[in-house]
Every structure is written in structure tokens, then in C-alpha cells.
Amino acid sequence: MKAPIKKKLANGMTVMLLEKPESHHSFIQLTVPFGSTTELETPLTGVAHFIEHMMFQSETLDISKFFVEKHANINAFTTTTSTSYTVLATDDIEPLINRLAKMVLQPQWTAEHVAHEQAIILQEQEMYEDDVYTALMQMSLGGLFPNQLIATDITGTKEDVAKIDLETIQKTHAQMYRPEEMLWVITGNFNADNLFKSMLQLEKQWEINTMPTSKLSYHSDPLKEIGNDAQMSMPIQLDKFAVGVRWPAVKETGRTYIKSVLERQLLTDVLLSPLSSNYNTLYAKGIIDESFSSHFVYEDNFSYLLLMGTGGDEAVAALKQLLKTAHHPDILNDHVFTCAKRELIGTLVTLSDNFEAYSEWLADYHFKEADPDDVLSILAEITLDNLSSLAETILAKTSSLAFKIKPQK
């Protein structure tokens, strides 16, 4: 797995460059560690996502048209912990880097822009109200993390979105969009040394006014309580479910963080990937089907596992029992563990071929102060006994919750 070249601009921005001479396109990602669970002075939710939308507004330039004319596709997304702006390009990328930096660091906003984006976001929220996956996810997070920001949709509540004004986003932008906190990941057909020299010249045009702020942190109210099972009905044909487990969350960095994530990934794969006998037994009995998926998150202040799919009480009961007995020798199979490990190694080795996924992965590791070069050696050290001990701690001794969506009668 080829490592990117890592450098720092004079303004504090970190730059990761990975040369791909055989590629016909390049991918640019600019990430700021500011997401929906970042602590802010304002109590309003959805501000990070709102600012992401606002970045495409300008008094002097049609931003989307600029990138289209340069044969490039610009996009953006907000998560619980970060916001990223991406450009997929086929031509010269230096003008695109320059424009993206100016867009993010030197926004030109008016009150009319705010009102326009409020209407769009509220419409977006209404569209997702009828989405069964979104409803199941939000119900699950609300049960696992009651009264926490993680339980609120990334777009915020309708009430809060309606209250966001120009002053709020300008002040928040000045506090959170600080060059020294931001990361470029650029992958494609270019000479890394020459591109970085160009960025050193371009950054002279990127001056901004920032406001004093403490180091970015995340919502950290004590997670003392867990919620209850929950159920709702929607106009669907088949029952949907999620079985959720809230894992202990500890702030980790470096090699410790890498090991924790890899262990949880392997544990999930050995238990319920299509490689496992557990999965195949449940599938053969019709308890789960192709819609089944597992989803885990491991962050400083919130960590959880969700098992989601189509099915009713039988599926929920079977999965709850599997989680409770996950540490038993007959559940964690050595052959499946070996296969899962090899498959994960293959995924990691070829990850840089998927520019988007690779950029997200590098950004995650950067903000966790973790070295991607350590991954394969740490993975080699993980044993089945490690997974068994982990399963006993975070699954067998932890209560799981069930969340169901039933067809409306």
C-alpha cells in the first residue's frame, strides 16, 4: 500500500498527495473536522450541514458552473465529526484547488442566501421523512443515545434550521474553518513536488479572518443512560428491524485507535459477514435475507453496532442471542477469522484504487493522529483470542436494544 506524501502549507493546512500516474482523473478532498456533534457556542443543531450548503453560494460567481466548465464535478458531505468538499477532475487541477480553497475559506454570503438554503434544507428533510432507512437509523440512535447530539439528524431539527441566520453561520465559520485544522487529500496523475510548490504560491490568495477558539472538540455530555426498545409503523410491505448495541467509547489516537477499529471490524465480519456460518445458518432458515447489513461506528464520545435488515421478532431474537454468546468458541470460528483477515488485508491493499474511499480513510486517520503505514502490522498482531475477549466485554456483557418498523394497517 503506497503511502501519500505529507506536507504542510505556510497557513497550517496539511496536504497529503498520492501520485497515480496511470489514472485518467484526479480527486481532491478538503476536510475540516467540524461535524454535527462538534460543540458550538450556539445551541442550534444542523449548523455544520447548513454551512456546507452555503459554500455553494456566492455574490460574484456561479460556483457549480465554474467547475462544470473545467470538466470537474464538485460535491460535499457532512458527517457527525467532519465536513468534506470534493472535486473529481480530468484536466488541470491547480485552478480547481485554488477555487475550492477560496470557496471554503473566503465565502461571500448574504441573508438572501441563508433564506434560500433554509428552504432547500427543510425540503430535503421532508423528503427523508418517508425514507424507511433514515427513520430506522434515527430511531435506533435515539434509543442508544437519548438526549445526545448523535441522536439528532445531521441536518438538524426543523425548528433549529429555521432559526439559523447569517450572523450564526459567519461566526461559526470564522471559528471552525481554521486552516491549521484542515486537510487536503489529493490523488491522481500529477507530480507531487510540483503540485505542492504551486499550492505554496496559491495559498497567498487564501487569507481569511478567523476567530479565537479552543481546539475543536465533540459533544461530551456523560452517556449515563441508555434508552429502550422502540417501534413505529410506516407505509411499507415488510417488517424492518435494527438490533443495536452501544459500545464503550474512549478517546484513542495512534496505534491504539487503529487496533480498536480493526478488532471491531474483524469481530463484526467473523460474526455476521457472508463468510461466517452464523450468517449462512440464519440466511438458510430465512431469518435474514440480502437486505441484512452491519454498521459500526467508533468515535471519541459515541460508539455503537447496528444490525439491520428485513424481518420480525424471530430475526431480532436470533441476533440478540448471537450477540450474547459471541465470545463462545463455537461462534467465533478460526477458519472464518483467517478468511476475514485476508479479505480485510486485500481491501486495505487496494483501497487507494478507490479515490473517494481512500481520501475519507486518510482523513479519518489523520484526525486520529494515526499512521496508515501501521495498519498492516497491527492487523497481523490481532488474534482470535483478542476478538473473543472483546466480544465478551462489548457484546456479551452489554444489553442490546431492538428497533422495529411495522407495515401500517
Beta strands, then each sheet from edge to edge (+ up, - down):
strand 1: 5-8
strand 2: 14-19
strand 3: 26-32
strand 4: 72-78
strand 5: 83-89
strand 6: 183-188
strand 7: 230-234
strand 8: 240-246
strand 9: 293-298
strand 10: 303-310
strand 11: 400-407
sheet 1: 1+ 2- 6- 3+ 5- 4+
sheet 2: 7+ 11+ 8- 10+ 9-
end
